[in-house]
């Protein structure tokens, strides 16, 4: 199953690359006013824009689904769960530090006050 999804994933990626390379840029509409618009008749009077845009969106959706499916398959195959990410009990103990603990709370403002100067 994983190999089938991987093959579909790769073919979809290649199809997306091909469709994007076949699409015209935004500046291509300016060329139609100088007579280059006759090449658009294969895809109808609207041109190939809507066909390639729709096909790219469909292949992008398939690519997303296969990516998601491959991630789920990889997670299930590795057997990783949330319990693996927690630390063992002996590593969770707080080690004693050489730094002494200070009793009492620290003052709220550690910045000394600036002495006022009299201006005469």
C-alpha positions, 0 to 999 in steps of 0.5 A: 500500500505504501509503494502504491501511494508513493508512486501516485505521490511521485507521479502527481508531483511530476504532473504539477511541475509539468502543468505549472511549466505549461501555464502562461505568465501574467504578462502573456495577455499583452502578446495577444494584442499583437497577434499571438492569440491565435495559438489559444484556439486549442483550448477554446475561446477562453484559452488554457488558463482555466483548464490548467488552473483547475488541473493544477488545483486537482493535482495539488489536492491529490499531492496533499492527500498522498503526503498526509497518507505517507506521513500516517503510514510512516508514523504507524510503521515506526511505532512512535507514540506519546509515551516514548517522548516522556523521560524515564523516572530516573532522568526526571529527578531534579539534580541537586545543584552546587548553587546555594538557595537564597531564603526569602523573596528577591526585591521587586526592583533591583535597580538602585534609585538615581539620586536627585540633583538639585539644579540652581 
